[in-house]
Amino acid sequence: MKSGLVFLGMAAGAAVAAVSISMMYPDIYRRMVRDGRRALRKGKRFARNMGI
């Protein structure tokens, strides 16, 4: 029970932080998506070159 409340508090804190950052910097979500796609492509390329 106690650990559930801790997890719920951490999730709520992360949500509040994400909302406040996105309000200050509206384009941060687009940048995160773009950089995530780039990292995924590079990871796939790295794995392909390693022969995995």
Secondary structure, 3 states (H helix, E strand, C coil): CHHHHHHHHHHHHHHHHHHHHHHHCCCHHHHHHHHHHHHHHHHHHHHHHHCC
